[in-house]
Amino acid sequence: MPTTEVAFLNPHDAQSSLDDIRRLQDTTRNEIVRRSFAMPRVIIVALGLFVGFASIDLETPWQLIGCALGFGLYVAVGIIYEYRASVRRQPTTQEVLYHSTVLIGVCMIFGAGRILAFALLDAPAHGLMSQAMAGAVLAALAYVAAAPINRSVMRSLVQQGSGQG
């Protein structure tokens, strides 16, 4: 007949287990941030933003196709990232606000690029080499250039969201 034996942890083993859990949680949080702003992902997102923004000034059928491809790529990269992530976590309100702020900033840079292209380069309003193309180049480059800053801010937000801030 099997005996049921209850094993209790001594305080040292319990503390060691808690330390391991905290270390693994920190590793998980760092991995989430690292994967979120991995350079291949950042470049593909910037390419999607570029195609979507650059196609705004094209003729009607190409405008729709370009916007669908570009912004579709932008969204698809996020969906694929979440689907393939080994760890899923609910983003905090601060993280969602920060991502929204980054997207608004990229749109503002795109608008500023359009204005600069009109004012400095006298770029046409429509066509392939238009104001939208210049704004799209500026927005995509700014998104890639800001990746290290975004990574740093997200790391601090993820740590704050875990109660370690």
PyMOL commands that place a pseudoatom at each C-alpha (Angstrom):
pseudoatom trace, name=CA, resn=MET, resi=1, chain=A, elem=C, hetatm=0, pos=[0.000, 0.000, 0.000]
pseudoatom trace, name=CA, resn=PRO, resi=2, chain=A, elem=C, hetatm=0, pos=[1.504, 3.381, -1.014]
pseudoatom trace, name=CA, resn=THR, resi=3, chain=A, elem=C, hetatm=0, pos=[2.282, 5.805, 1.725]
pseudoatom trace, name=CA, resn=THR, resi=4, chain=A, elem=C, hetatm=0, pos=[1.488, 9.444, 1.365]
pseudoatom trace, name=CA, resn=GLU, resi=5, chain=A, elem=C, hetatm=0, pos=[4.331, 11.509, 2.565]
pseudoatom trace, name=CA, resn=VAL, resi=6, chain=A, elem=C, hetatm=0, pos=[4.220, 15.283, 2.694]
pseudoatom trace, name=CA, resn=ALA, resi=7, chain=A, elem=C, hetatm=0, pos=[7.509, 17.021, 2.102]
pseudoatom trace, name=CA, resn=PHE, resi=8, chain=A, elem=C, hetatm=0, pos=[7.945, 20.488, 3.449]
pseudoatom trace, name=CA, resn=LEU, resi=9, chain=A, elem=C, hetatm=0, pos=[10.515, 22.949, 2.185]
pseudoatom trace, name=CA, resn=ASN, resi=10, chain=A, elem=C, hetatm=0, pos=[12.956, 24.351, 4.616]
pseudoatom trace, name=CA, resn=PRO, resi=11, chain=A, elem=C, hetatm=0, pos=[13.230, 28.172, 4.594]
pseudoatom trace, name=CA, resn=HIS, resi=12, chain=A, elem=C, hetatm=0, pos=[16.448, 28.116, 2.562]
pseudoatom trace, name=CA, resn=ASP, resi=13, chain=A, elem=C, hetatm=0, pos=[14.882, 25.989, -0.215]
pseudoatom trace, name=CA, resn=ALA, resi=14, chain=A, elem=C, hetatm=0, pos=[11.761, 28.156, -0.253]
pseudoatom trace, name=CA, resn=GLN, resi=15, chain=A, elem=C, hetatm=0, pos=[13.809, 31.341, -0.603]
pseudoatom trace, name=CA, resn=SER, resi=16, chain=A, elem=C, hetatm=0, pos=[15.923, 29.749, -3.317]
pseudoatom trace, name=CA, resn=SER, resi=17, chain=A, elem=C, hetatm=0, pos=[12.769, 28.819, -5.250]
pseudoatom trace, name=CA, resn=LEU, resi=18, chain=A, elem=C, hetatm=0, pos=[11.401, 32.364, -4.945]
pseudoatom trace, name=CA, resn=ASP, resi=19, chain=A, elem=C, hetatm=0, pos=[14.708, 33.799, -6.144]
pseudoatom trace, name=CA, resn=ASP, resi=20, chain=A, elem=C, hetatm=0, pos=[14.612, 31.487, -9.177]
pseudoatom trace, name=CA, resn=ILE, resi=21, chain=A, elem=C, hetatm=0, pos=[11.047, 32.597, -9.981]
pseudoatom trace, name=CA, resn=ARG, resi=22, chain=A, elem=C, hetatm=0, pos=[12.018, 36.283, -9.796]
pseudoatom trace, name=CA, resn=ARG, resi=23, chain=A, elem=C, hetatm=0, pos=[15.098, 35.707, -11.960]
pseudoatom trace, name=CA, resn=LEU, resi=24, chain=A, elem=C, hetatm=0, pos=[13.037, 33.883, -14.579]
pseudoatom trace, name=CA, resn=GLN, resi=25, chain=A, elem=C, hetatm=0, pos=[10.392, 36.634, -14.529]
pseudoatom trace, name=CA, resn=ASP, resi=26, chain=A, elem=C, hetatm=0, pos=[13.083, 39.253, -15.155]
pseudoatom trace, name=CA, resn=THR, resi=27, chain=A, elem=C, hetatm=0, pos=[14.459, 37.148, -18.008]
pseudoatom trace, name=CA, resn=THR, resi=28, chain=A, elem=C, hetatm=0, pos=[10.949, 36.826, -19.461]
pseudoatom trace, name=CA, resn=ARG, resi=29, chain=A, elem=C, hetatm=0, pos=[10.324, 40.582, -19.272]
pseudoatom trace, name=CA, resn=ASN, resi=30, chain=A, elem=C, hetatm=0, pos=[13.666, 41.342, -20.922]
pseudoatom trace, name=CA, resn=GLU, resi=31, chain=A, elem=C, hetatm=0, pos=[12.903, 38.808, -23.658]
pseudoatom trace, name=CA, resn=ILE, resi=32, chain=A, elem=C, hetatm=0, pos=[9.499, 40.402, -24.313]
pseudoatom trace, name=CA, resn=VAL, resi=33, chain=A, elem=C, hetatm=0, pos=[11.100, 43.825, -24.770]
pseudoatom trace, name=CA, resn=ARG, resi=34, chain=A, elem=C, hetatm=0, pos=[14.010, 42.460, -26.818]
pseudoatom trace, name=CA, resn=ARG, resi=35, chain=A, elem=C, hetatm=0, pos=[11.685, 40.640, -29.215]
pseudoatom trace, name=CA, resn=SER, resi=36, chain=A, elem=C, hetatm=0, pos=[9.317, 43.615, -29.457]
pseudoatom trace, name=CA, resn=PHE, resi=37, chain=A, elem=C, hetatm=0, pos=[12.057, 45.833, -30.827]
pseudoatom trace, name=CA, resn=ALA, resi=38, chain=A, elem=C, hetatm=0, pos=[14.294, 43.319, -32.586]
pseudoatom trace, name=CA, resn=MET, resi=39, chain=A, elem=C, hetatm=0, pos=[15.868, 45.052, -35.582]
pseudoatom trace, name=CA, resn=PRO, resi=40, chain=A, elem=C, hetatm=0, pos=[14.355, 42.747, -38.268]
pseudoatom trace, name=CA, resn=ARG, resi=41, chain=A, elem=C, hetatm=0, pos=[10.896, 43.428, -36.861]
pseudoatom trace, name=CA, resn=VAL, resi=42, chain=A, elem=C, hetatm=0, pos=[11.556, 47.176, -36.648]
pseudoatom trace, name=CA, resn=ILE, resi=43, chain=A, elem=C, hetatm=0, pos=[12.731, 47.269, -40.276]
pseudoatom trace, name=CA, resn=ILE, resi=44, chain=A, elem=C, hetatm=0, pos=[9.701, 45.319, -41.532]
pseudoatom trace, name=CA, resn=VAL, resi=45, chain=A, elem=C, hetatm=0, pos=[7.345, 47.607, -39.591]
pseudoatom trace, name=CA, resn=ALA, resi=46, chain=A, elem=C, hetatm=0, pos=[9.147, 50.653, -41.020]
pseudoatom trace, name=CA, resn=LEU, resi=47, chain=A, elem=C, hetatm=0, pos=[8.793, 49.173, -44.523]
pseudoatom trace, name=CA, resn=GLY, resi=48, chain=A, elem=C, hetatm=0, pos=[5.061, 48.734, -43.946]
pseudoatom trace, name=CA, resn=LEU, resi=49, chain=A, elem=C, hetatm=0, pos=[4.738, 52.315, -42.732]
pseudoatom trace, name=CA, resn=PHE, resi=50, chain=A, elem=C, hetatm=0, pos=[6.776, 53.537, -45.711]
pseudoatom trace, name=CA, resn=VAL, resi=51, chain=A, elem=C, hetatm=0, pos=[4.634, 51.700, -48.286]
pseudoatom trace, name=CA, resn=GLY, resi=52, chain=A, elem=C, hetatm=0, pos=[1.408, 52.768, -46.604]
pseudoatom trace, name=CA, resn=PHE, resi=53, chain=A, elem=C, hetatm=0, pos=[2.379, 56.436, -46.306]
pseudoatom trace, name=CA, resn=ALA, resi=54, chain=A, elem=C, hetatm=0, pos=[4.090, 56.679, -49.703]
pseudoatom trace, name=CA, resn=SER, resi=55, chain=A, elem=C, hetatm=0, pos=[1.046, 55.359, -51.537]
pseudoatom trace, name=CA, resn=ILE, resi=56, chain=A, elem=C, hetatm=0, pos=[-1.273, 58.050, -50.174]
pseudoatom trace, name=CA, resn=ASP, resi=57, chain=A, elem=C, hetatm=0, pos=[-0.598, 60.381, -53.138]
pseudoatom trace, name=CA, resn=LEU, resi=58, chain=A, elem=C, hetatm=0, pos=[-0.896, 57.712, -55.846]
pseudoatom trace, name=CA, resn=GLU, resi=59, chain=A, elem=C, hetatm=0, pos=[-3.848, 57.346, -58.226]
pseudoatom trace, name=CA, resn=THR, resi=60, chain=A, elem=C, hetatm=0, pos=[-6.975, 55.617, -56.946]
pseudoatom trace, name=CA, resn=PRO, resi=61, chain=A, elem=C, hetatm=0, pos=[-6.376, 51.890, -57.574]
pseudoatom trace, name=CA, resn=TRP, resi=62, chain=A, elem=C, hetatm=0, pos=[-2.693, 52.064, -56.543]
pseudoatom trace, name=CA, resn=GLN, resi=63, chain=A, elem=C, hetatm=0, pos=[-3.464, 54.147, -53.494]
pseudoatom trace, name=CA, resn=LEU, resi=64, chain=A, elem=C, hetatm=0, pos=[-5.828, 51.509, -52.144]
pseudoatom trace, name=CA, resn=ILE, resi=65, chain=A, elem=C, hetatm=0, pos=[-3.448, 48.653, -52.952]
pseudoatom trace, name=CA, resn=GLY, resi=66, chain=A, elem=C, hetatm=0, pos=[-0.431, 50.427, -51.445]
pseudoatom trace, name=CA, resn=CYS, resi=67, chain=A, elem=C, hetatm=0, pos=[-2.244, 51.452, -48.268]
pseudoatom trace, name=CA, resn=ALA, resi=68, chain=A, elem=C, hetatm=0, pos=[-3.671, 47.949, -47.828]
pseudoatom trace, name=CA, resn=LEU, resi=69, chain=A, elem=C, hetatm=0, pos=[-0.254, 46.337, -48.351]
pseudoatom trace, name=CA, resn=GLY, resi=70, chain=A, elem=C, hetatm=0, pos=[1.698, 48.806, -46.209]
pseudoatom trace, name=CA, resn=PHE, resi=71, chain=A, elem=C, hetatm=0, pos=[-0.616, 49.159, -43.256]
pseudoatom trace, name=CA, resn=GLY, resi=72, chain=A, elem=C, hetatm=0, pos=[-1.570, 45.479, -43.579]
pseudoatom trace, name=CA, resn=LEU, resi=73, chain=A, elem=C, hetatm=0, pos=[2.104, 44.591, -43.203]
pseudoatom trace, name=CA, resn=TYR, resi=74, chain=A, elem=C, hetatm=0, pos=[2.320, 46.890, -40.175]
pseudoatom trace, name=CA, resn=VAL, resi=75, chain=A, elem=C, hetatm=0, pos=[-0.623, 45.125, -38.510]
pseudoatom trace, name=CA, resn=ALA, resi=76, chain=A, elem=C, hetatm=0, pos=[0.424, 41.634, -39.629]
pseudoatom trace, name=CA, resn=VAL, resi=77, chain=A, elem=C, hetatm=0, pos=[3.855, 41.957, -38.036]
pseudoatom trace, name=CA, resn=GLY, resi=78, chain=A, elem=C, hetatm=0, pos=[2.208, 42.722, -34.690]
pseudoatom trace, name=CA, resn=ILE, resi=79, chain=A, elem=C, hetatm=0, pos=[-0.250, 39.839, -35.007]
pseudoatom trace, name=CA, resn=ILE, resi=80, chain=A, elem=C, hetatm=0, pos=[2.454, 37.365, -36.026]
pseudoatom trace, name=CA, resn=TYR, resi=81, chain=A, elem=C, hetatm=0, pos=[4.681, 38.539, -33.183]
pseudoatom trace, name=CA, resn=GLU, resi=82, chain=A, elem=C, hetatm=0, pos=[1.914, 37.946, -30.650]
pseudoatom trace, name=CA, resn=TYR, resi=83, chain=A, elem=C, hetatm=0, pos=[1.014, 34.580, -32.162]
pseudoatom trace, name=CA, resn=ARG, resi=84, chain=A, elem=C, hetatm=0, pos=[4.610, 33.327, -32.165]
pseudoatom trace, name=CA, resn=ALA, resi=85, chain=A, elem=C, hetatm=0, pos=[5.519, 34.739, -28.736]
pseudoatom trace, name=CA, resn=SER, resi=86, chain=A, elem=C, hetatm=0, pos=[6.508, 32.065, -26.268]
pseudoatom trace, name=CA, resn=VAL, resi=87, chain=A, elem=C, hetatm=0, pos=[5.092, 34.149, -23.422]
pseudoatom trace, name=CA, resn=ARG, resi=88, chain=A, elem=C, hetatm=0, pos=[1.900, 36.152, -23.602]
pseudoatom trace, name=CA, resn=ARG, resi=89, chain=A, elem=C, hetatm=0, pos=[1.127, 38.934, -21.211]
pseudoatom trace, name=CA, resn=GLN, resi=90, chain=A, elem=C, hetatm=0, pos=[-1.524, 41.587, -21.041]
pseudoatom trace, name=CA, resn=PRO, resi=91, chain=A, elem=C, hetatm=0, pos=[-0.045, 45.021, -21.825]
pseudoatom trace, name=CA, resn=THR, resi=92, chain=A, elem=C, hetatm=0, pos=[-0.581, 47.707, -19.216]
pseudoatom trace, name=CA, resn=THR, resi=93, chain=A, elem=C, hetatm=0, pos=[-2.460, 50.915, -19.951]
pseudoatom trace, name=CA, resn=GLN, resi=94, chain=A, elem=C, hetatm=0, pos=[0.860, 52.815, -19.921]
pseudoatom trace, name=CA, resn=GLU, resi=95, chain=A, elem=C, hetatm=0, pos=[2.297, 50.486, -22.566]
pseudoatom trace, name=CA, resn=VAL, resi=96, chain=A, elem=C, hetatm=0, pos=[-0.755, 50.894, -24.820]
pseudoatom trace, name=CA, resn=LEU, resi=97, chain=A, elem=C, hetatm=0, pos=[-0.594, 54.672, -24.399]
pseudoatom trace, name=CA, resn=TYR, resi=98, chain=A, elem=C, hetatm=0, pos=[3.103, 54.669, -25.232]
pseudoatom trace, name=CA, resn=HIS, resi=99, chain=A, elem=C, hetatm=0, pos=[2.597, 52.603, -28.406]
pseudoatom trace, name=CA, resn=SER, resi=100, chain=A, elem=C, hetatm=0, pos=[-0.234, 54.952, -29.397]
pseudoatom trace, name=CA, resn=THR, resi=101, chain=A, elem=C, hetatm=0, pos=[1.997, 57.959, -28.773]
pseudoatom trace, name=CA, resn=VAL, resi=102, chain=A, elem=C, hetatm=0, pos=[4.746, 56.455, -30.941]
pseudoatom trace, name=CA, resn=LEU, resi=103, chain=A, elem=C, hetatm=0, pos=[2.258, 55.884, -33.775]
pseudoatom trace, name=CA, resn=ILE, resi=104, chain=A, elem=C, hetatm=0, pos=[0.919, 59.439, -33.464]
pseudoatom trace, name=CA, resn=GLY, resi=105, chain=A, elem=C, hetatm=0, pos=[4.512, 60.726, -33.490]
pseudoatom trace, name=CA, resn=VAL, resi=106, chain=A, elem=C, hetatm=0, pos=[5.294, 58.787, -36.668]
pseudoatom trace, name=CA, resn=CYS, resi=107, chain=A, elem=C, hetatm=0, pos=[2.170, 60.260, -38.301]
pseudoatom trace, name=CA, resn=MET, resi=108, chain=A, elem=C, hetatm=0, pos=[3.241, 63.751, -37.236]
pseudoatom trace, name=CA, resn=ILE, resi=109, chain=A, elem=C, hetatm=0, pos=[6.720, 63.193, -38.682]
pseudoatom trace, name=CA, resn=PHE, resi=110, chain=A, elem=C, hetatm=0, pos=[5.076, 62.036, -41.911]
pseudoatom trace, name=CA, resn=GLY, resi=111, chain=A, elem=C, hetatm=0, pos=[3.031, 65.249, -42.016]
pseudoatom trace, name=CA, resn=ALA, resi=112, chain=A, elem=C, hetatm=0, pos=[6.099, 67.371, -41.297]
pseudoatom trace, name=CA, resn=GLY, resi=113, chain=A, elem=C, hetatm=0, pos=[7.993, 65.527, -44.050]
pseudoatom trace, name=CA, resn=ARG, resi=114, chain=A, elem=C, hetatm=0, pos=[5.209, 66.335, -46.514]
pseudoatom trace, name=CA, resn=ILE, resi=115, chain=A, elem=C, hetatm=0, pos=[5.326, 69.997, -45.569]
pseudoatom trace, name=CA, resn=LEU, resi=116, chain=A, elem=C, hetatm=0, pos=[9.125, 70.094, -45.854]
pseudoatom trace, name=CA, resn=ALA, resi=117, chain=A, elem=C, hetatm=0, pos=[9.005, 68.357, -49.241]
pseudoatom trace, name=CA, resn=PHE, resi=118, chain=A, elem=C, hetatm=0, pos=[6.565, 70.975, -50.492]
pseudoatom trace, name=CA, resn=ALA, resi=119, chain=A, elem=C, hetatm=0, pos=[8.436, 73.937, -49.002]
pseudoatom trace, name=CA, resn=LEU, resi=120, chain=A, elem=C, hetatm=0, pos=[12.038, 72.916, -49.667]
pseudoatom trace, name=CA, resn=LEU, resi=121, chain=A, elem=C, hetatm=0, pos=[11.922, 70.522, -52.609]
pseudoatom trace, name=CA, resn=ASP, resi=122, chain=A, elem=C, hetatm=0, pos=[8.804, 71.834, -54.366]
pseudoatom trace, name=CA, resn=ALA, resi=123, chain=A, elem=C, hetatm=0, pos=[7.634, 68.209, -54.594]
pseudoatom trace, name=CA, resn=PRO, resi=124, chain=A, elem=C, hetatm=0, pos=[4.372, 67.615, -56.475]
pseudoatom trace, name=CA, resn=ALA, resi=125, chain=A, elem=C, hetatm=0, pos=[1.200, 66.805, -54.545]
pseudoatom trace, name=CA, resn=HIS, resi=126, chain=A, elem=C, hetatm=0, pos=[0.495, 63.584, -56.466]
pseudoatom trace, name=CA, resn=GLY, resi=127, chain=A, elem=C, hetatm=0, pos=[2.487, 60.864, -58.153]
pseudoatom trace, name=CA, resn=LEU, resi=128, chain=A, elem=C, hetatm=0, pos=[5.274, 58.499, -57.275]
pseudoatom trace, name=CA, resn=MET, resi=129, chain=A, elem=C, hetatm=0, pos=[7.899, 61.097, -56.261]
pseudoatom trace, name=CA, resn=SER, resi=130, chain=A, elem=C, hetatm=0, pos=[5.466, 63.238, -54.308]
pseudoatom trace, name=CA, resn=GLN, resi=131, chain=A, elem=C, hetatm=0, pos=[5.284, 64.914, -50.948]
pseudoatom trace, name=CA, resn=ALA, resi=132, chain=A, elem=C, hetatm=0, pos=[3.974, 61.675, -49.463]
pseudoatom trace, name=CA, resn=MET, resi=133, chain=A, elem=C, hetatm=0, pos=[7.084, 59.815, -50.621]
pseudoatom trace, name=CA, resn=ALA, resi=134, chain=A, elem=C, hetatm=0, pos=[9.351, 62.299, -48.831]
pseudoatom trace, name=CA, resn=GLY, resi=135, chain=A, elem=C, hetatm=0, pos=[7.202, 62.183, -45.703]
pseudoatom trace, name=CA, resn=ALA, resi=136, chain=A, elem=C, hetatm=0, pos=[7.162, 58.376, -45.805]
pseudoatom trace, name=CA, resn=VAL, resi=137, chain=A, elem=C, hetatm=0, pos=[10.960, 58.210, -46.040]
pseudoatom trace, name=CA, resn=LEU, resi=138, chain=A, elem=C, hetatm=0, pos=[11.305, 60.569, -43.094]
pseudoatom trace, name=CA, resn=ALA, resi=139, chain=A, elem=C, hetatm=0, pos=[8.715, 58.681, -40.995]
pseudoatom trace, name=CA, resn=ALA, resi=140, chain=A, elem=C, hetatm=0, pos=[10.270, 55.259, -41.689]
pseudoatom trace, name=CA, resn=LEU, resi=141, chain=A, elem=C, hetatm=0, pos=[13.787, 56.484, -40.908]
pseudoatom trace, name=CA, resn=ALA, resi=142, chain=A, elem=C, hetatm=0, pos=[12.586, 58.147, -37.707]
pseudoatom trace, name=CA, resn=TYR, resi=143, chain=A, elem=C, hetatm=0, pos=[10.866, 54.912, -36.608]
pseudoatom trace, name=CA, resn=VAL, resi=144, chain=A, elem=C, hetatm=0, pos=[14.045, 52.892, -37.150]
pseudoatom trace, name=CA, resn=ALA, resi=145, chain=A, elem=C, hetatm=0, pos=[16.249, 55.539, -35.524]
pseudoatom trace, name=CA, resn=ALA, resi=146, chain=A, elem=C, hetatm=0, pos=[13.983, 55.701, -32.456]
pseudoatom trace, name=CA, resn=ALA, resi=147, chain=A, elem=C, hetatm=0, pos=[14.057, 51.911, -31.881]
pseudoatom trace, name=CA, resn=PRO, resi=148, chain=A, elem=C, hetatm=0, pos=[16.759, 52.020, -29.158]
pseudoatom trace, name=CA, resn=ILE, resi=149, chain=A, elem=C, hetatm=0, pos=[14.868, 54.760, -27.314]
pseudoatom trace, name=CA, resn=ASN, resi=150, chain=A, elem=C, hetatm=0, pos=[11.590, 52.864, -27.677]
pseudoatom trace, name=CA, resn=ARG, resi=151, chain=A, elem=C, hetatm=0, pos=[13.258, 49.705, -26.382]
pseudoatom trace, name=CA, resn=SER, resi=152, chain=A, elem=C, hetatm=0, pos=[14.572, 51.557, -23.336]
pseudoatom trace, name=CA, resn=VAL, resi=153, chain=A, elem=C, hetatm=0, pos=[11.222, 53.183, -22.540]
pseudoatom trace, name=CA, resn=MET, resi=154, chain=A, elem=C, hetatm=0, pos=[9.354, 49.900, -22.982]
pseudoatom trace, name=CA, resn=ARG, resi=155, chain=A, elem=C, hetatm=0, pos=[11.824, 48.113, -20.710]
pseudoatom trace, name=CA, resn=SER, resi=156, chain=A, elem=C, hetatm=0, pos=[11.124, 50.625, -17.945]
pseudoatom trace, name=CA, resn=LEU, resi=157, chain=A, elem=C, hetatm=0, pos=[7.355, 50.425, -18.538]
pseudoatom trace, name=CA, resn=VAL, resi=158, chain=A, elem=C, hetatm=0, pos=[7.400, 46.625, -18.392]
pseudoatom trace, name=CA, resn=GLN, resi=159, chain=A, elem=C, hetatm=0, pos=[9.394, 46.755, -15.158]
pseudoatom trace, name=CA, resn=GLN, resi=160, chain=A, elem=C, hetatm=0, pos=[6.950, 49.304, -13.674]
pseudoatom trace, name=CA, resn=GLY, resi=161, chain=A, elem=C, hetatm=0, pos=[4.012, 47.153, -14.729]
pseudoatom trace, name=CA, resn=SER, resi=162, chain=A, elem=C, hetatm=0, pos=[5.507, 44.224, -12.839]
pseudoatom trace, name=CA, resn=GLY, resi=163, chain=A, elem=C, hetatm=0, pos=[5.779, 46.228, -9.630]
pseudoatom trace, name=CA, resn=GLN, resi=164, chain=A, elem=C, hetatm=0, pos=[9.548, 46.611, -9.826]
pseudoatom trace, name=CA, resn=GLY, resi=165, chain=A, elem=C, hetatm=0, pos=[9.622, 50.226, -11.049]
for i in range(1, 165): cmd.bond("trace and resi %d" % i, "trace and resi %d" % (i + 1))
show_as sticks, trace
zoom trace
